[in-house]
Amino acid sequence: MRKVLIANRGEIARRIIRTCREQGVATVAVYSDADRDLPFVREADEAVHIGPPPVPHSYLNVEAIIAAAKSTNADAIHPGYGLLSENEAFASRVLAEGLIFIGPSPKVIGQMGDKLTARKIMQEAGVPVVPGCEESLATVEEAAAKAAEIGYPVMLKASAGGGGIGMQICREESQLLQAYQSAKGRAKAYFGNDAMYVEKYVERPRHIEVQIAADNDGNVIHLLERECSIQRRHQKVLEESPSPFLDPATRAKLCEAAVKAAKAVGYTGLGTVEFIVDENKTFYFLEMNTRLQVEHAVTEEMTGYDLVAMQLAIADGHPLPISQDEVQAKRHAIELRVYAEDPVTFLPSPGTISLYQSPVMEHVRIDDGVESGTQVTPFYDPMIAKVIISGQTRAEAVQRAQEALNHFLITGIKTNIPFLQEVLADEHFQAGDYTTWFITERQERQAKSNH
């Protein structure tokens, strides 16, 4: 592998460029009109303009991306995360053009991208799944009948869904009847597929995922877990590893189930198996992400391994560079996502960043995609930086995270840094006692105290 085109933008494009440079691999960036002046465009060895700002005309424009790869003689494409990273047709097209796709096979992407297919495969492999549908629901009546059979509360879900889109908790039949059509409509609009299903809703769950790596010879390892329970509208806000909730026995079982899941689909490359864990530490398969995760840096800082380097090696046909015995939690790591958004309303805050200074501190890593003068546009996800902090203990990592946030200087736009500081200072978070309801419950406690 000599030259990699990165079919992505911003922070993750810079992240991939960094490892490629260390590995002696040339890089090609692709960019829209809106991103012309961003750091990732300058930092790549070559850059190709692919269209106007809206993603369908640029970062989702398969023809433009393939043409850019051909014109620059790239021999591989790294999709990053989001955008085309879990698009089966794109992966197939990359391979059909004689290029290397840095990710699993198109077949695996398709199987794991359909939540119902994924459920069936996991059940057959002996990986626990949440009680629910085996087929998609044709009508709202079918949904109501299935929900009654499973027992409320249930989660109504889009089969092709992701990022919390097309998901709704229903605690009684009237809520389900009300939610069905709107969830179906959103799924159709976002994914071009309005197939819906229901599954049992696990009350006060933890969201814990396992990083896996698999080579082309069938070897699969896990790189331990990440706790991702602090979420807003099913979107992760903070991740940490190791999980403060798991005991060694549950951790071993969870990681073993993730390896079993990867083997069941013939996985290659890096991926993440996500689980819902209830209050009794019973866990259920949720989904498999067939790409690099936004929060992969947590695992890197916790284990000391470069996951992008591992991706490149596997895609280039090399065996796994490490064995399962070598994987251990060397430190506690936390990742915070800094967004250009109002810290109270959580609405995006586009505009020009007049001043951007990130902390330069020991044990603090900043993965960002902006600089002073960067225009934050409304066209893309408002995440501008990730702050990844490590410590010998969880308490030390939390303290360093608070210090790091205090040393950020961003003017011209609003950011969620004040909100992240509140999360880190929260006694429930500091005790490691939280679920996916953490933010909602915190807001409710604040509302009561204000009255």
C-alpha angles and dihedrals in degrees: 000000000000106000131024126196112209110216093200143064147227123012098000093049089054090047093054092044089055095057094040089055091050089050093048092246118140118232138214121200124202119205144181126225090264093054099045093114100039120121096246091063092056095041097056118086089237133012130201125197110229106179150288122335103267106096096232087062097044126008093029093042100111095184093053092048094048090047090051091051092049096046092051095041092239112171098198140033124214110197097194110202131313119010108058097347095108098031110124094196092052093050090049091050092050090053092044089057089057093252128130114251109211097220141052125308120291088245092058092045089053095046095048093040089063105069095202093051089047091051092053094049091049093048090052090048092052096250109142115249131189111264108262148101126346093193134034117266117251097194142017088249090059089049092052092048093050092046091052090050093050094040128238139310097059134168115232108212142182111238092220093038134130140162091038093293114145093014125126135166112228118193096180140015095262090059091049093050089049096046100043101080096041092048090047091050093050091049091051092048096047103034106019087237123092098185109138135193138176132225135177112281112232109219118233094354132180117229108220125169134191124219112223133186125195132180131209092263094066097259112143129184135172125225094207127261141303124212108224102167098121099091140148117209089347091305117122117241103172132015132188141182136241096032112243088216104057125088118211094260094051090043091054092049093046093050091045090053090052092053089048089051092052092048091048091063098036091246123195128187126012124329143153129235111205124207138187111222121196129213091271091054092251106147134205132192111255105174144313121244109210096204145049111300126230086239097050089112090070089063091045093054093042097048102025094235127127104231095192090055087051091051092051093048094049093046088051090057100258123139120250107291093219138038127230091253091062095057114098140145102259095172142002111259133193129189124201122192113220111206133189092238142114107271092217105039095026089222115146115266107208120183142096119314100225094185129016122180120161123196119269102205139141114266090015120110122189120201105186140156103202143066138184108307095025114143110225103210129199091237099084143038108294095230107124103171146005120218113205117189130182134193139169088250135024091248091054092049091050092050092049090048090055091049092048093053090049089058096054116107115192122158134174095046136047119253136191092241093112088053092049089051090054091051092051091049094049112115093221091053092046089053091050087239105134143113136193085282092063097108095042093048091046091053090049091051090049092049091052093048090050089056 
